[in-house]
């Protein structure tokens, strides 16, 4: 079967699937050790507030400006180094649907705005969340993350399905994975940022917590934009012809890696619920 006069190689499909599977397994097996790395002079986001309390710096006037810069870098590191936190899904969207650069970065920013808005909805002490306990707030966080994980699962399934349905149509129509990608990016609530805001509520330092939240989220946005830039450069380097020729292989490779990671996440969630 051909697509744009290009033979779809079963051997290359197996190679793409195997490579994606190995990448996913490598991330699942070795990422916990890699994630423990952190620059020596860079504060972990969740411990920043407790550090400032210990130093007696909890008012706006006493917060050191350097702390905002460090938190911006920390947010960037948190988002940029995590392989499953936007990186592979964003690259997959660029290679699979090949959106314009403007549309690509526009939706990255929109997803970031939605994510920040969800943090505000859950942790801003107004309305129904004002008197909720930490345990209830953590359940809200878990629910948001479950949406993220499910959307990521859908994204991986769509990629693999499109890659393996090449026998049914010479044209090989592709699913638009933008919607599950935006859900995955928007609903994800990193634990480090969650514990920062919970600590601010616990010590009644709400304003301070949000002041620390802002540079962290700016760092997250910069990490996503940097990932988007890498995806655009990869697309440009491969060229339009090679992307059209090899999109099935890219889809299967990225889809298998995503499915391995999200399956591992669901297994860990299930085991924690059973214990």
C-alpha positions in Angstrom: 0.0 0.0 0.0 1.3 3.5 -0.8 0.8 6.9 0.6 1.8 9.8 -1.7 3.7 7.2 -3.9 5.7 6.1 -0.8 5.8 2.5 0.3 4.9 1.9 3.9 7.5 -0.4 5.3 6.3 -3.0 7.8 9.9 -3.4 8.9 10.2 0.3 9.7 6.9 0.2 11.5 8.2 -2.6 13.8 11.4 -0.6 14.2 9.5 2.5 15.2 7.3 0.6 17.6 10.3 -1.1 19.2 12.2 2.1 19.6 9.3 3.9 21.2 8.7 1.0 23.5 12.4 0.9 24.6 12.4 4.7 25.1 9.2 4.5 27.2 10.7 1.6 29.3 14.0 3.5 29.7 12.1 6.6 31.0 10.0 4.5 33.4 13.0 2.6 34.7 15.6 5.3 35.0 13.6 8.6 35.3 13.2 8.4 39.1 17.0 8.5 39.4 17.4 11.2 36.8 14.6 13.3 38.4 16.5 13.4 41.7 19.1 15.6 40.1 18.7 19.3 40.9 21.2 22.1 40.6 22.9 22.7 43.9 22.0 26.4 44.2 18.4 25.9 42.9 15.7 25.6 45.6 13.1 22.8 45.2 9.9 24.6 44.7 7.9 22.9 47.5 10.5 23.8 50.1 11.0 27.4 49.2 8.3 28.7 51.5 9.6 26.8 54.5 13.1 28.1 53.8 11.8 31.7 53.8 9.9 31.1 57.0 13.0 29.8 58.7 14.9 32.9 57.5 12.2 35.2 58.8 11.4 36.4 55.3 7.6 36.0 54.8 6.4 39.5 54.0 6.5 41.1 50.5 9.2 43.6 51.5 11.6 41.0 52.9 11.4 38.5 50.0 14.8 38.6 48.2 14.6 39.4 44.5 17.0 36.6 43.7 14.4 34.1 45.0 12.1 35.1 42.2 14.8 34.4 39.6 15.7 31.1 41.2 12.0 30.0 41.2 11.7 31.0 37.5 14.7 28.7 36.7 13.3 26.0 39.0 9.9 26.1 37.2 11.8 25.8 33.9 13.8 22.9 35.1 10.7 21.2 36.5 8.9 21.3 33.2 11.7 21.1 30.7 13.6 18.1 32.0 10.5 15.9 32.5 10.1 13.8 29.3 6.4 13.2 29.8 5.6 16.7 30.9 4.7 18.2 27.5 7.9 17.2 25.7 7.0 14.1 23.8 3.3 15.1 23.3 4.3 18.5 21.9 6.8 17.1 19.5 4.3 14.4 18.5 1.7 17.1 17.6 4.1 19.0 15.5 5.2 15.9 13.5 1.7 14.4 13.3 -0.5 17.3 12.4 2.2 19.8 11.4 0.4 22.9 12.6 1.8 26.3 11.7 4.3 27.8 14.1 1.9 30.5 15.0 -0.9 28.1 15.8 1.5 25.8 17.6 2.8 28.5 20.0 -0.6 30.1 20.4 -2.1 26.8 21.8 1.0 26.3 24.1 0.2 29.7 25.6 -3.5 28.9 25.9 -2.8 25.6 27.6 -0.6 27.4 30.1 -3.2 30.1 30.8 -5.8 27.3 31.5 -3.4 25.5 33.8 -2.7 28.6 35.8 -6.5 29.3 35.9 -7.1 25.8 37.3 -4.5 26.4 40.1 -6.3 29.6 41.0 -9.7 27.9 41.0 -8.5 25.2 43.4 -6.2 27.1 45.7 -7.5 30.7 45.8 -9.4 31.0 49.0 -12.6 32.2 47.6 -16.0 30.6 47.1 -16.4 26.9 47.8 -12.7 26.3 48.2 -12.3 28.8 51.1 -12.8 26.4 54.0 -11.8 23.1 52.4 -9.2 20.9 54.1 -5.9 20.0 52.6 -7.1 16.4 52.1 -10.1 17.6 50.0 -7.9 19.9 48.0 -5.5 17.1 47.2 -8.5 15.1 46.0 -9.3 17.9 43.6 -5.6 17.9 42.5 -5.8 14.2 41.9 -9.0 14.6 39.8 -7.3 17.2 37.6 -4.3 15.0 37.2 -6.5 12.0 36.3 -7.9 14.1 33.5 -4.4 14.8 32.3 -3.4 11.1 32.4 -6.5 10.0 30.6 -6.0 12.7 27.9 -2.4 11.5 27.5 -3.7 8.0 27.1 -6.1 9.1 24.4 -3.3 10.9 22.6 -1.1 7.9 22.6 -3.9 5.6 21.4 -4.7 8.0 18.5 -1.1 8.1 17.4 -0.7 4.3 17.4 -4.1 3.8 15.7 -3.3 6.3 12.9 0.1 4.6 12.3 -1.3 1.1 12.2 -4.4 1.9 10.0 -2.3 2.5 6.9 -3.7 -0.6 5.1 -7.3 0.8 5.2 -6.6 4.0 3.2 -4.0 5.1 0.8 -4.3 8.6 2.0 -4.0 7.6 5.7 -6.2 10.3 7.4 -4.7 11.6 10.6 -6.5 12.3 13.9 -6.0 15.8 15.2 -4.3 15.3 18.6 -4.5 18.9 19.6 -7.5 18.5 21.9 -6.1 15.7 24.0 -2.8 17.5 24.1 -4.3 20.7 25.4 -6.2 18.7 28.1 -3.0 16.9 29.1 -1.1 20.2 29.4 -3.8 22.2 31.1 -5.0 19.7 33.7 -1.6 18.7 34.9 -0.7 20.0 38.4 2.9 19.3 39.4 3.2 18.2 43.0 6.0 20.7 43.7 3.7 23.6 42.9 0.8 22.0 44.7 2.8 21.7 47.9 4.0 25.3 47.6 0.4 26.6 47.6 -0.7 24.1 50.3 2.2 25.3 52.5 1.1 28.9 51.9 -2.5 28.1 53.0 -1.2 26.1 56.1 0.8 29.1 57.4 -1.7 31.7 56.3 0.8 33.3 53.9 -1.6 33.3 50.9 -0.2 36.4 49.2 3.4 35.2 49.6 2.5 31.8 48.2 1.0 33.4 45.0 4.0 35.7 44.7 6.2 32.6 44.6 3.8 30.8 42.3 4.0 33.5 39.5 7.8 33.1 38.7 7.5 29.3 38.9 4.7 29.3 36.3 6.6 31.7 34.1 9.4 29.2 34.2 7.0 26.5 33.2 5.8 28.6 30.2 9.3 29.3 29.1 10.0 25.5 29.2 7.0 24.8 27.1 8.0 27.5 24.6 11.5 26.1 24.5 10.1 22.6 23.8 7.9 24.1 21.1 11.0 25.7 19.6 12.8 22.4 19.5 9.8 20.7 17.9 9.7 23.4 15.2 13.4 23.1 14.6 13.1 19.3 14.3 10.2 19.7 11.8 12.3 22.2 9.8 15.4 20.0 9.9 13.4 16.9 8.7 11.7 18.9 5.9 8.2 18.8 4.6 8.9 15.8 2.3 10.5 13.6 5.0 7.7 14.5 7.5 5.1 13.5 5.0 7.0 10.3 4.1 7.7 9.2 7.7 4.8 10.6 9.7 3.5 7.0 10.4 6.8 6.0 11.9 7.0 9.2 14.0 3.4 8.6 15.2 4.1 5.0 16.2 7.4 5.9 17.9 5.9 8.7 19.9 2.7 6.9 20.6 4.4 3.8 22.0 6.6 5.9 24.3 3.6 7.9 25.6 1.5 4.7 26.1 4.3 3.0 28.1 4.7 6.1 30.4 1.0 6.6 31.0 0.4 2.9 31.5 3.0 3.0 34.2 1.3 5.9 35.8 -2.1 4.2 35.8 -0.5 1.0 37.3 1.1 3.0 40.1 -2.2 4.8 40.8 -4.1 1.4 40.9 -1.5 -0.1 43.2 -1.7 2.9 45.6 -5.5 2.6 45.7 -5.4 -1.1 46.4 -3.0 -0.7 49.3 
